[in-house]
Amino acid sequence: MKRNQSGMTLIGFIIVLAVVGVFVYMGMKLIPMYTEYYGVKRALTSLSAEPGIADRDPAKIEDLFFRRLYVSYADNVKPEHVKIQRKDAGYEILVSYEVRRPLIANLDVVGHFEAKQDIRRGSGGAD
């Protein structure tokens, strides 16, 4: 009685490893971009929860925002990416920035991120 062996060949295993390796490599490029974005969202949320923040001037609000970002190691957000404008009884903060990371050879991964937070007098803001 002859038994047939079944399973993956060495070439098939190498191909599967190569595909998995490409996805892991792409994840290593994308995860820091999204981690930074969630750090921006956390900074905006904590800023809106600070008591009396809507009574401060926009320059002070921006300074407090960047102090929170410094803790999160968010290096891609610059002052020109932050817009603070009057809205109703407070402010609206809009952070819009782009991150570009090299992927393979001449291919880049580009992420465009935008976060908005309302800061109102009397209570914390809502997204």
N, CA, C and O atoms as CSV, one atom per row, in Angstrom:
chain,resi,resn,atom,element,x,y,z
A,1,MET,N,N,0.837,-1.172,0.000
A,1,MET,CA,C,0.000,0.000,0.000
A,1,MET,C,C,0.888,1.244,0.000
A,1,MET,O,O,1.777,1.386,0.840
A,2,LYS,N,N,0.639,2.126,-0.938
A,2,LYS,CA,C,1.444,3.336,-1.082
A,2,LYS,C,C,0.663,4.539,-0.553
A,2,LYS,O,O,-0.495,4.746,-0.916
A,3,ARG,N,N,1.302,5.322,0.299
A,3,ARG,CA,C,0.629,6.516,0.818
A,3,ARG,C,C,1.174,7.732,0.094
A,3,ARG,O,O,2.378,7.845,-0.138
A,4,ASN,N,N,0.259,8.658,-0.266
A,4,ASN,CA,C,0.664,9.913,-0.899
A,4,ASN,C,C,0.898,10.958,0.175
A,4,ASN,O,O,0.106,11.109,1.105
A,5,GLN,N,N,1.972,11.655,0.032
A,5,GLN,CA,C,2.250,12.745,0.955
A,5,GLN,C,C,1.525,13.986,0.467
A,5,GLN,O,O,1.462,14.250,-0.733
A,6,SER,N,N,0.985,14.737,1.397
A,6,SER,CA,C,0.349,16.005,1.031
A,6,SER,C,C,0.944,17.089,1.917
A,6,SER,O,O,1.375,16.836,3.042
A,7,GLY,N,N,0.955,18.281,1.386
A,7,GLY,CA,C,1.522,19.383,2.137
A,7,GLY,C,C,2.031,20.448,1.200
A,7,GLY,O,O,1.807,20.392,-0.009
A,8,MET,N,N,2.703,21.396,1.752
A,8,MET,CA,C,3.188,22.526,0.969
A,8,MET,C,C,4.627,22.252,0.522
A,8,MET,O,O,5.451,21.746,1.284
A,9,THR,N,N,4.893,22.595,-0.709
A,9,THR,CA,C,6.257,22.445,-1.205
A,9,THR,C,C,7.118,23.587,-0.691
A,9,THR,O,O,6.609,24.576,-0.163
A,10,LEU,N,N,8.420,23.440,-0.850
A,10,LEU,CA,C,9.332,24.476,-0.389
A,10,LEU,C,C,9.103,25.780,-1.152
A,10,LEU,O,O,9.144,26.856,-0.555
A,11,ILE,N,N,8.867,25.703,-2.445
A,11,ILE,CA,C,8.621,26.913,-3.250
A,11,ILE,C,C,7.317,27.584,-2.810
A,11,ILE,O,O,7.254,28.809,-2.706
A,12,GLY,N,N,6.292,26.795,-2.556
A,12,GLY,CA,C,5.024,27.359,-2.067
A,12,GLY,C,C,5.200,28.039,-0.727
A,12,GLY,O,O,4.627,29.101,-0.486
A,13,PHE,N,N,5.992,27.431,0.153
A,13,PHE,CA,C,6.251,28.018,1.465
A,13,PHE,C,C,7.009,29.339,1.337
A,13,PHE,O,O,6.712,30.290,2.059
A,14,ILE,N,N,7.973,29.410,0.439
A,14,ILE,CA,C,8.734,30.642,0.224
A,14,ILE,C,C,7.833,31.745,-0.331
A,14,ILE,O,O,7.972,32.904,0.060
A,15,ILE,N,N,6.924,31.408,-1.222
A,15,ILE,CA,C,5.985,32.394,-1.770
A,15,ILE,C,C,5.072,32.927,-0.675
A,15,ILE,O,O,4.834,34.132,-0.591
A,16,VAL,N,N,4.560,32.028,0.167
A,16,VAL,CA,C,3.695,32.465,1.279
A,16,VAL,C,C,4.484,33.367,2.223
A,16,VAL,O,O,3.956,34.384,2.673
A,17,LEU,N,N,5.723,33.024,2.533
A,17,LEU,CA,C,6.551,33.869,3.397
A,17,LEU,C,C,6.791,35.246,2.774
A,17,LEU,O,O,6.774,36.260,3.471
A,18,ALA,N,N,7.014,35.272,1.460
A,18,ALA,CA,C,7.240,36.554,0.788
A,18,ALA,C,C,5.998,37.436,0.862
A,18,ALA,O,O,6.116,38.634,1.122
A,19,VAL,N,N,4.814,36.874,0.639
A,19,VAL,CA,C,3.568,37.650,0.701
A,19,VAL,C,C,3.337,38.166,2.121
A,19,VAL,O,O,3.003,39.334,2.316
A,20,VAL,N,N,3.517,37.289,3.109
A,20,VAL,CA,C,3.351,37.704,4.507
A,20,VAL,C,C,4.376,38.791,4.858
A,20,VAL,O,O,4.054,39.753,5.555
A,21,GLY,N,N,5.601,38.630,4.373
A,21,GLY,CA,C,6.641,39.625,4.636
A,21,GLY,C,C,6.308,40.992,4.069
A,21,GLY,O,O,6.580,42.010,4.705
A,22,VAL,N,N,5.718,41.028,2.870
A,22,VAL,CA,C,5.316,42.304,2.264
A,22,VAL,C,C,4.244,42.973,3.112
A,22,VAL,O,O,4.295,44.183,3.331
A,23,PHE,N,N,3.265,42.192,3.595
A,23,PHE,CA,C,2.214,42.782,4.424
A,23,PHE,C,C,2.741,43.258,5.771
A,23,PHE,O,O,2.298,44.290,6.276
A,24,VAL,N,N,3.666,42.534,6.350
A,24,VAL,CA,C,4.265,42.970,7.618
A,24,VAL,C,C,5.064,44.255,7.404
A,24,VAL,O,O,5.001,45.170,8.226
A,25,TYR,N,N,5.807,44.325,6.315
A,25,TYR,CA,C,6.580,45.525,6.004
A,25,TYR,C,C,5.665,46.737,5.800
A,25,TYR,O,O,5.960,47.828,6.287
A,26,MET,N,N,4.551,46.540,5.077
A,26,MET,CA,C,3.599,47.642,4.882
A,26,MET,C,C,2.986,48.066,6.213
A,26,MET,O,O,2.776,49.255,6.451
A,27,GLY,N,N,2.702,47.101,7.073
A,27,GLY,CA,C,2.171,47.427,8.398
A,27,GLY,C,C,3.154,48.230,9.221
A,27,GLY,O,O,2.757,49.116,9.977
A,28,MET,N,N,4.442,47.926,9.080
A,28,MET,CA,C,5.457,48.681,9.812
A,28,MET,C,C,5.530,50.123,9.336
A,28,MET,O,O,5.943,50.996,10.099
A,29,LYS,N,N,5.145,50.392,8.111
A,29,LYS,CA,C,5.123,51.759,7.590
A,29,LYS,C,C,3.832,52.481,7.953
A,29,LYS,O,O,3.848,53.690,8.184
A,30,LEU,N,N,2.708,51.754,8.007
A,30,LEU,CA,C,1.407,52.385,8.224
A,30,LEU,C,C,1.060,52.588,9.696
A,30,LEU,O,O,0.468,53.608,10.050
A,31,ILE,N,N,1.412,51.655,10.543
A,31,ILE,CA,C,1.005,51.727,11.952
A,31,ILE,C,C,1.516,52.997,12.646
A,31,ILE,O,O,0.741,53.615,13.376
A,32,PRO,N,N,2.775,53.424,12.461
A,32,PRO,CA,C,3.199,54.676,13.108
A,32,PRO,C,C,2.412,55.905,12.628
A,32,PRO,O,O,2.185,56.839,13.397
A,33,MET,N,N,1.998,55.898,11.354
A,33,MET,CA,C,1.214,57.026,10.843
A,33,MET,C,C,-0.129,57.114,11.568
A,33,MET,O,O,-0.551,58.201,11.962
A,34,TYR,N,N,-0.797,55.981,11.743
A,34,TYR,CA,C,-2.088,55.975,12.419
A,34,TYR,C,C,-1.948,56.170,13.919
A,34,TYR,O,O,-2.836,56.750,14.544
A,35,THR,N,N,-0.870,55.706,14.507
A,35,THR,CA,C,-0.623,55.959,15.926
A,35,THR,C,C,-0.481,57.452,16.184
A,35,THR,O,O,-0.997,57.974,17.172
A,36,GLU,N,N,0.225,58.135,15.285
A,36,GLU,CA,C,0.371,59.579,15.411
A,36,GLU,C,C,-0.981,60.274,15.266
A,36,GLU,O,O,-1.274,61.213,16.007
A,37,TYR,N,N,-1.810,59.823,14.319
A,37,TYR,CA,C,-3.128,60.419,14.118
A,37,TYR,C,C,-3.991,60.267,15.377
A,37,TYR,O,O,-4.673,61.209,15.780
A,38,TYR,N,N,-3.959,59.087,15.992
A,38,TYR,CA,C,-4.746,58.902,17.211
A,38,TYR,C,C,-4.173,59.723,18.370
A,38,TYR,O,O,-4.914,60.100,19.278
A,39,GLY,N,N,-2.890,59.998,18.355
A,39,GLY,CA,C,-2.303,60.917,19.335
A,39,GLY,C,C,-2.826,62.334,19.155
A,39,GLY,O,O,-3.068,63.043,20.131
A,40,VAL,N,N,-3.000,62.747,17.889
A,40,VAL,CA,C,-3.579,64.065,17.594
A,40,VAL,C,C,-5.019,64.117,18.100
A,40,VAL,O,O,-5.430,65.102,18.714
A,41,LYS,N,N,-5.785,63.055,17.842
A,41,LYS,CA,C,-7.185,63.013,18.306
A,41,LYS,C,C,-7.255,63.071,19.837
A,41,LYS,O,O,-8.100,63.770,20.397
A,42,ARG,N,N,-6.364,62.335,20.508
A,42,ARG,CA,C,-6.348,62.357,21.975
A,42,ARG,C,C,-5.984,63.740,22.500
A,42,ARG,O,O,-6.557,64.200,23.488
A,43,ALA,N,N,-5.033,64.406,21.844
A,43,ALA,CA,C,-4.629,65.749,22.278
A,43,ALA,C,C,-5.790,66.728,22.130
A,43,ALA,O,O,-6.011,67.566,23.004
A,44,LEU,N,N,-6.533,66.624,21.027
A,44,LEU,CA,C,-7.687,67.503,20.828
A,44,LEU,C,C,-8.776,67.234,21.856
A,44,LEU,O,O,-9.372,68.168,22.392
A,45,THR,N,N,-9.034,65.976,22.129
A,45,THR,CA,C,-10.075,65.623,23.102
A,45,THR,C,C,-9.708,66.101,24.501
A,45,THR,O,O,-10.547,66.661,25.207
A,46,SER,N,N,-8.460,65.884,24.903
A,46,SER,CA,C,-8.062,66.319,26.240
A,46,SER,C,C,-8.022,67.842,26.337
A,46,SER,O,O,-8.285,68.404,27.400
A,47,LEU,N,N,-7.696,68.505,25.240
A,47,LEU,CA,C,-7.689,69.968,25.229
A,47,LEU,C,C,-9.104,70.513,25.411
A,47,LEU,O,O,-9.308,71.489,26.134
A,48,SER,N,N,-10.073,69.888,24.760
A,48,SER,CA,C,-11.453,70.375,24.864
A,48,SER,C,C,-12.033,70.120,26.247
A,48,SER,O,O,-12.970,70.802,26.662
A,49,ALA,N,N,-11.487,69.145,26.964
A,49,ALA,CA,C,-11.993,68.835,28.302
A,49,ALA,C,C,-11.374,69.719,29.383
A,49,ALA,O,O,-11.816,69.689,30.531
A,50,GLU,N,N,-10.366,70.496,29.032
A,50,GLU,CA,C,-9.717,71.354,30.017
A,50,GLU,C,C,-10.650,72.498,30.416
A,50,GLU,O,O,-11.228,73.152,29.548
A,51,PRO,N,N,-10.801,72.743,31.702
A,51,PRO,CA,C,-11.708,73.805,32.151
A,51,PRO,C,C,-11.235,75.193,31.710
A,51,PRO,O,O,-10.057,75.526,31.839
A,52,GLY,N,N,-12.152,75.985,31.196
A,52,GLY,CA,C,-11.870,77.361,30.817
A,52,GLY,C,C,-11.066,77.525,29.547
A,52,GLY,O,O,-10.573,78.618,29.272
A,53,ILE,N,N,-10.920,76.477,28.772
A,53,ILE,CA,C,-10.089,76.566,27.573
A,53,ILE,C,C,-10.699,77.491,26.528
A,53,ILE,O,O,-9.960,78.138,25.786
A,54,ALA,N,N,-12.013,77.573,26.449
A,54,ALA,CA,C,-12.668,78.414,25.439
A,54,ALA,C,C,-12.508,79.900,25.743
A,54,ALA,O,O,-12.757,80.735,24.874
A,55,ASP,N,N,-12.097,80.242,26.960
A,55,ASP,CA,C,-11.902,81.642,27.321
A,55,ASP,C,C,-10.488,82.134,26.989
A,55,ASP,O,O,-10.198,83.321,27.139
A,56,ARG,N,N,-9.627,81.249,26.549
A,56,ARG,CA,C,-8.246,81.633,26.228
A,56,ARG,C,C,-8.139,82.092,24.786
A,56,ARG,O,O,-9.024,81.839,23.968
A,57,ASP,N,N,-7.047,82.768,24.489
A,57,ASP,CA,C,-6.866,83.231,23.112
A,57,ASP,C,C,-6.328,82.072,22.251
A,57,ASP,O,O,-5.739,81.131,22.782
A,58,PRO,N,N,-6.529,82.141,20.933
A,58,PRO,CA,C,-6.123,81.049,20.038
A,58,PRO,C,C,-4.636,80.681,20.112
A,58,PRO,O,O,-4.290,79.509,19.961
A,59,ALA,N,N,-3.766,81.646,20.338
A,59,ALA,CA,C,-2.333,81.343,20.427
A,59,ALA,C,C,-2.037,80.453,21.638
A,59,ALA,O,O,-1.219,79.537,21.551
A,60,LYS,N,N,-2.694,80.718,22.754
A,60,LYS,CA,C,-2.505,79.894,23.951
A,60,LYS,C,C,-3.087,78.498,23.747
A,60,LYS,O,O,-2.505,77.513,24.200
A,61,ILE,N,N,-4.235,78.406,23.066
A,61,ILE,CA,C,-4.847,77.107,22.776
A,61,ILE,C,C,-3.908,76.283,21.893
A,61,ILE,O,O,-3.717,75.088,22.122
A,62,GLU,N,N,-3.329,76.929,20.890
A,62,GLU,CA,C,-2.403,76.223,19.997
A,62,GLU,C,C,-1.160,75.755,20.760
A,62,GLU,O,O,-0.671,74.648,20.535
A,63,ASP,N,N,-0.657,76.593,21.655
A,63,ASP,CA,C,0.499,76.217,22.461
A,63,ASP,C,C,0.180,74.998,23.333
A,63,ASP,O,O,0.990,74.076,23.424
A,64,LEU,N,N,-0.984,74.990,23.969
A,64,LEU,CA,C,-1.379,73.852,24.800
A,64,LEU,C,C,-1.552,72.586,23.959
A,64,LEU,O,O,-1.215,71.489,24.406
A,65,PHE,N,N,-2.075,72.739,22.747
A,65,PHE,CA,C,-2.240,71.595,21.843
A,65,PHE,C,C,-0.882,70.991,21.486
A,65,PHE,O,O,-0.717,69.771,21.528
A,66,PHE,N,N,0.087,71.831,21.138
A,66,PHE,CA,C,1.401,71.321,20.762
A,66,PHE,C,C,2.167,70.748,21.952
A,66,PHE,O,O,3.010,69.869,21.770
A,67,ARG,N,N,1.893,71.224,23.157
A,67,ARG,CA,C,2.495,70.607,24.346
A,67,ARG,C,C,1.991,69.183,24.516
A,67,ARG,O,O,2.752,68.290,24.887
A,68,ARG,N,N,0.704,68.972,24.243
A,68,ARG,CA,C,0.137,67.626,24.323
A,68,ARG,C,C,0.699,66.730,23.215
A,68,ARG,O,O,0.941,65.543,23.435
A,69,LEU,N,N,0.902,67.296,22.036
A,69,LEU,CA,C,1.470,66.512,20.934
A,69,LEU,C,C,2.915,66.119,21.217
A,69,LEU,O,O,3.351,65.039,20.818
A,70,TYR,N,N,3.652,66.974,21.896
A,70,TYR,CA,C,5.045,66.684,22.217
A,70,TYR,C,C,5.149,65.404,23.039
A,70,TYR,O,O,6.081,64.619,22.864
A,71,VAL,N,N,4.193,65.201,23.930
A,71,VAL,CA,C,4.168,63.999,24.756
A,71,VAL,C,C,3.885,62.763,23.900
A,71,VAL,O,O,4.377,61.674,24.197
A,72,SER,N,N,3.091,62.933,22.837
A,72,SER,CA,C,2.712,61.812,21.970
A,72,SER,C,C,3.730,61.544,20.862
A,72,SER,O,O,3.529,60.638,20.053
A,73,TYR,N,N,4.801,62.302,20.812
A,73,TYR,CA,C,5.828,62.160,19.773
A,73,TYR,C,C,5.244,62.312,18.364
A,73,TYR,O,O,5.610,61.566,17.456
A,74,ALA,N,N,4.354,63.260,18.189
A,74,ALA,CA,C,3.766,63.545,16.872
A,74,ALA,C,C,4.642,64.585,16.181
A,74,ALA,O,O,4.530,65.778,16.461
A,75,ASP,N,N,5.504,64.140,15.290
A,75,ASP,CA,C,6.476,65.026,14.652
A,75,ASP,C,C,5.993,65.627,13.340
A,75,ASP,O,O,6.569,66.609,12.871
A,76,ASN,N,N,4.958,65.068,12.741
A,76,ASN,CA,C,4.530,65.511,11.416
A,76,ASN,C,C,3.550,66.675,11.441
A,76,ASN,O,O,3.292,67.278,10.399
A,77,VAL,N,N,3.002,67.002,12.590
A,77,VAL,CA,C,2.051,68.108,12.698
A,77,VAL,C,C,2.825,69.380,13.015
A,77,VAL,O,O,3.520,69.470,14.027
A,78,LYS,N,N,2.690,70.346,12.140
A,78,LYS,CA,C,3.376,71.633,12.278
A,78,LYS,C,C,2.333,72.730,12.522
A,78,LYS,O,O,1.148,72.515,12.272
A,79,PRO,N,N,2.757,73.899,13.005
A,79,PRO,CA,C,1.797,74.986,13.262
A,79,PRO,C,C,0.970,75.389,12.038
A,79,PRO,O,O,-0.173,75.821,12.189
A,80,GLU,N,N,1.520,75.256,10.840
A,80,GLU,CA,C,0.739,75.631,9.652
A,80,GLU,C,C,-0.372,74.618,9.339
A,80,GLU,O,O,-1.231,74.891,8.500
A,81,HIS,N,N,-0.364,73.464,9.997
A,81,HIS,CA,C,-1.414,72.466,9.787
A,81,HIS,C,C,-2.607,72.667,10.725
A,81,HIS,O,O,-3.625,71.988,10.589
A,82,VAL,N,N,-2.482,73.588,11.666
A,82,VAL,CA,C,-3.530,73.802,12.676
A,82,VAL,C,C,-4.247,75.108,12.393
A,82,VAL,O,O,-3.618,76.157,12.253
A,83,LYS,N,N,-5.574,75.038,12.308
A,83,LYS,CA,C,-6.399,76.239,12.130
A,83,LYS,C,C,-7.382,76.320,13.283
A,83,LYS,O,O,-8.129,75.379,13.553
A,84,ILE,N,N,-7.368,77.462,13.958
A,84,ILE,CA,C,-8.296,77.701,15.058
A,84,ILE,C,C,-9.165,78.872,14.644
A,84,ILE,O,O,-8.668,79.965,14.374
A,85,GLN,N,N,-10.472,78.634,14.598
A,85,GLN,CA,C,-11.384,79.710,14.210
A,85,GLN,C,C,-12.573,79.770,15.161
A,85,GLN,O,O,-12.981,78.774,15.756
A,86,ARG,N,N,-13.109,80.984,15.277
A,86,ARG,CA,C,-14.271,81.205,16.130
A,86,ARG,C,C,-15.463,80.436,15.609
A,86,ARG,O,O,-15.704,80.382,14.403
A,87,LYS,N,N,-16.209,79.840,16.525
A,87,LYS,CA,C,-17.442,79.143,16.154
A,87,LYS,C,C,-18.392,79.225,17.339
A,87,LYS,O,O,-18.069,78.775,18.439
A,88,ASP,N,N,-19.551,79.797,17.110
A,88,ASP,CA,C,-20.583,79.949,18.146
A,88,ASP,C,C,-19.983,80.536,19.422
A,88,ASP,O,O,-19.448,81.645,19.400
A,89,ALA,N,N,-20.067,79.802,20.531
A,89,ALA,CA,C,-19.564,80.311,21.809
A,89,ALA,C,C,-18.230,79.654,22.149
A,89,ALA,O,O,-18.014,79.241,23.288
A,90,GLY,N,N,-17.358,79.558,21.192
A,90,GLY,CA,C,-16.066,78.931,21.446
A,90,GLY,C,C,-15.219,78.924,20.186
A,90,GLY,O,O,-15.221,79.884,19.415
A,91,TYR,N,N,-14.506,77.845,19.988
A,91,TYR,CA,C,-13.604,77.714,18.848
A,91,TYR,C,C,-13.791,76.353,18.181
A,91,TYR,O,O,-14.320,75.409,18.767
A,92,GLU,N,N,-13.338,76.295,16.941
A,92,GLU,CA,C,-13.227,75.022,16.242
A,92,GLU,C,C,-11.764,74.867,15.846
A,92,GLU,O,O,-11.181,75.758,15.229
A,93,ILE,N,N,-11.179,73.731,16.206
A,93,ILE,CA,C,-9.791,73.450,15.860
A,93,ILE,C,C,-9.798,72.400,14.755
A,93,ILE,O,O,-10.410,71.340,14.894
A,94,LEU,N,N,-9.112,72.707,13.660
A,94,LEU,CA,C,-8.987,71.782,12.544
A,94,LEU,C,C,-7.503,71.491,12.326
A,94,LEU,O,O,-6.702,72.402,12.120
A,95,VAL,N,N,-7.157,70.223,12.376
A,95,VAL,CA,C,-5.782,69.790,12.138
A,95,VAL,C,C,-5.804,68.945,10.870
A,95,VAL,O,O,-6.428,67.885,10.832
A,96,SER,N,N,-5.126,69.417,9.845
A,96,SER,CA,C,-5.093,68.719,8.563
A,96,SER,C,C,-3.637,68.615,8.113
A,96,SER,O,O,-2.971,69.626,7.889
A,97,TYR,N,N,-3.156,67.384,7.984
A,97,TYR,CA,C,-1.756,67.190,7.604
A,97,TYR,C,C,-1.611,65.931,6.765
A,97,TYR,O,O,-2.521,65.106,6.682
A,98,GLU,N,N,-0.447,65.807,6.147
A,98,GLU,CA,C,-0.157,64.686,5.268
A,98,GLU,C,C,1.174,64.060,5.682
A,98,GLU,O,O,2.133,64.762,6.006
A,99,VAL,N,N,1.214,62.739,5.666
A,99,VAL,CA,C,2.430,62.012,6.001
A,99,VAL,C,C,2.824,61.176,4.784
A,99,VAL,O,O,1.993,60.468,4.214
A,100,ARG,N,N,4.071,61.260,4.400
A,100,ARG,CA,C,4.578,60.489,3.254
A,100,ARG,C,C,5.765,59.660,3.733
A,100,ARG,O,O,6.737,60.190,4.271
A,101,ARG,N,N,5.665,58.354,3.525
A,101,ARG,CA,C,6.731,57.433,3.901
A,101,ARG,C,C,7.152,56.625,2.677
A,101,ARG,O,O,6.295,56.150,1.932
A,102,PRO,N,N,8.466,56.459,2.455
A,102,PRO,CA,C,8.908,55.606,1.353
A,102,PRO,C,C,8.543,54.150,1.639
A,102,PRO,O,O,8.680,53.673,2.765
A,103,LEU,N,N,8.076,53.454,0.604
A,103,LEU,CA,C,7.682,52.059,0.779
A,103,LEU,C,C,8.725,51.133,0.151
A,103,LEU,O,O,9.527,50.525,0.859
A,104,ILE,N,N,8.710,51.031,-1.156
A,104,ILE,CA,C,9.657,50.178,-1.866
A,104,ILE,C,C,10.143,50.950,-3.089
A,104,ILE,O,O,9.332,51.403,-3.898
A,105,ALA,N,N,11.423,51.099,-3.225
A,105,ALA,CA,C,12.039,51.793,-4.371
A,105,ALA,C,C,11.440,53.185,-4.530
A,105,ALA,O,O,11.635,54.034,-3.660
A,106,ASN,N,N,10.716,53.441,-5.621
A,106,ASN,CA,C,10.147,54.771,-5.841
A,106,ASN,C,C,8.671,54.844,-5.468
A,106,ASN,O,O,7.987,55.787,-5.866
A,107,LEU,N,N,8.176,53.892,-4.728
A,107,LEU,CA,C,6.788,53.915,-4.261
A,107,LEU,C,C,6.723,54.479,-2.847
A,107,LEU,O,O,7.518,54.113,-1.981
A,108,ASP,N,N,5.769,55.370,-2.628
A,108,ASP,CA,C,5.562,55.968,-1.312
A,108,ASP,C,C,4.172,55.631,-0.809
A,108,ASP,O,O,3.252,55.390,-1.591
A,109,VAL,N,N,4.036,55.619,0.498
A,109,VAL,CA,C,2.729,55.535,1.145
A,109,VAL,C,C,2.399,56.940,1.606
A,109,VAL,O,O,3.184,57.564,2.320
A,110,VAL,N,N,1.231,57.446,1.198
A,110,VAL,CA,C,0.820,58.792,1.569
A,110,VAL,C,C,-0.466,58.689,2.382
A,110,VAL,O,O,-1.434,58.060,1.956
A,111,GLY,N,N,-0.463,59.310,3.545
A,111,GLY,CA,C,-1.657,59.355,4.380
A,111,GLY,C,C,-2.068,60.795,4.605
A,111,GLY,O,O,-1.257,61.619,5.029
A,112,HIS,N,N,-3.327,61.102,4.321
A,112,HIS,CA,C,-3.860,62.441,4.586
A,112,HIS,C,C,-4.789,62.316,5.780
A,112,HIS,O,O,-5.756,61.554,5.748
A,113,PHE,N,N,-4.496,63.063,6.830
A,113,PHE,CA,C,-5.248,62.962,8.074
A,113,PHE,C,C,-5.880,64.300,8.405
A,113,PHE,O,O,-5.285,65.359,8.202
A,114,GLU,N,N,-7.103,64.228,8.919
A,114,GLU,CA,C,-7.833,65.432,9.303
A,114,GLU,C,C,-8.603,65.141,10.586
A,114,GLU,O,O,-9.315,64.142,10.686
A,115,ALA,N,N,-8.451,66.019,11.556
A,115,ALA,CA,C,-9.150,65.891,12.829
A,115,ALA,C,C,-9.751,67.245,13.186
A,115,ALA,O,O,-9.123,68.288,13.001
A,116,LYS,N,N,-10.970,67.210,13.699
A,116,LYS,CA,C,-11.682,68.443,14.040
A,116,LYS,C,C,-12.247,68.315,15.447
A,116,LYS,O,O,-12.737,67.256,15.839
A,117,GLN,N,N,-12.173,69.405,16.200
A,117,GLN,CA,C,-12.695,69.404,17.569
A,117,GLN,C,C,-13.318,70.752,17.871
A,117,GLN,O,O,-12.727,71.793,17.586
A,118,ASP,N,N,-14.511,70.736,18.449
A,118,ASP,CA,C,-15.171,71.958,18.902
A,118,ASP,C,C,-14.818,72.194,20.363
A,118,ASP,O,O,-14.801,71.267,21.173
A,119,ILE,N,N,-14.541,73.438,20.680
A,119,ILE,CA,C,-14.285,73.843,22.068
A,119,ILE,C,C,-15.340,74.867,22.417
A,119,ILE,O,O,-15.408,75.941,21.818
A,120,ARG,N,N,-16.159,74.526,23.388
A,120,ARG,CA,C,-17.271,75.406,23.770
A,120,ARG,C,C,-17.084,75.915,25.184
A,120,ARG,O,O,-16.406,75.299,26.005
A,121,ARG,N,N,-17.693,77.038,25.442
A,121,ARG,CA,C,-17.653,77.604,26.788
A,121,ARG,C,C,-18.557,76.782,27.708
A,121,ARG,O,O,-19.639,76.345,27.316
A,122,GLY,N,N,-18.090,76.587,28.929
A,122,GLY,CA,C,-18.930,75.944,29.929
A,122,GLY,C,C,-18.745,74.438,30.020
A,122,GLY,O,O,-18.771,73.888,31.120
A,123,SER,N,N,-18.559,73.752,28.886
A,123,SER,CA,C,-18.411,72.299,28.934
A,123,SER,C,C,-17.405,71.868,27.898
A,123,SER,O,O,-16.971,72.669,27.070
A,124,GLY,N,N,-17.030,70.591,27.940
A,124,GLY,CA,C,-16.081,70.045,26.984
A,124,GLY,C,C,-16.674,70.040,25.597
A,124,GLY,O,O,-17.896,70.046,25.446
A,125,GLY,N,N,-15.848,70.028,24.599
A,125,GLY,CA,C,-16.288,70.043,23.200
A,125,GLY,C,C,-16.733,68.672,22.752
A,125,GLY,O,O,-16.560,67.682,23.463
A,126,ALA,N,N,-17.311,68.623,21.558
A,126,ALA,CA,C,-17.724,67.363,20.950
A,126,ALA,C,C,-17.102,67.279,19.582
A,126,ALA,O,O,-16.886,68.289,18.912
A,127,ASP,N,N,-16.817,66.056,19.175
A,127,ASP,CA,C,-16.172,65.858,17.864
A,127,ASP,C,C,-17.194,65.847,16.739
A,127,ASP,O,O,-16.829,65.692,15.574
